[in-house]
Amino acid sequence: MILVDSDSKPEDTILYLSAKMLKILKYKKSVHISFLDDFFNDINPNQPRYKYYLCLNFLFLIEKIEIDGSDLIYVS
C-alpha cells in the first residue's frame, strides 16, 4: 500500500513525478547522467531535486529503468 500525504497536491507526489518521468524517458529511450538537470527541468522546474532522485530510486526498484555505464535506460 502506498500512503499519500493528504496535505500535498497530487502533482507534488513522488508517484506522480515518477509517472511523468517514465513517460518522458519512454519517449527518449535513454538519458545521459550529465543531462539529468535538463531532464528534471523538462518535467517540472519548480520541484526540488531530491524528489527526482527519489523518483529515480523508485523507478529503479520497480525495474522500469536501468543504469548502463553513465546512461539511464527505459526498460519496457
N, C-alpha and C positions, 0 to 999 in steps of 0.2 A: 504494500500500500504506500502511496506517495502522499505525504502531508504537505498541503499548500497553506502558506500563511494567509489568513483571511483579510489581513490589513493591506496586503500589497496588490497591485494591479496584476492581472494575468500576464500582461506584456512584459513584466519585470521578473517573471519566474525563470528559473533555470530550465525547466521543461519546455517552456515556450521558446526561449532563446536557442535551446538545443535543436528544436524542430526547424527554426529559421536557418540556423547554421547548417543543418543537414541538407536542407533544400538547396541552399547555395552551393554547398560542397558537392552535391549530386550533379549539379549542372557543370561545375568546374572540373570535376573528377579528382583534382589534387591541388594542394596549396603548399608552396614552399614556406618553411617555418619563418624565414626572414620577412615574409609578407603578411604575417598574422595581424599586425596592427591595421593594415589596409583592409584585410578580410573582416576584422571586427567592425571597422567603420562602415563597411557595406551593410552590415546587419543593423546596427543602431549605435551611432557615435556617442550617445548620451549615457550608455551603460558603463559601469566601472569594469576595468579589465579583469578583475578577479572572477566576475560572473562568467566571462567567456572561458577562462581556464577551468572553471567548474563544469561548464558545458562540454569542453573537450574531454575532461575526465569521465563524465557521464557517457558520452558517445563511445569512448574507448572501452569502457566497462561493458556496454551492451553490444560491443563488437560491430559498430557501424562505421568506425574509422580505424585505420591502421597507420603506424608510423614506419615509413620506409626511408632509411637514411635521414634526410632532412626535409621530407615531404609528408604531409598529411594526406592520406588517400581515402576516398569514399569506398566503403565495402557494401555491396548490394545484398 
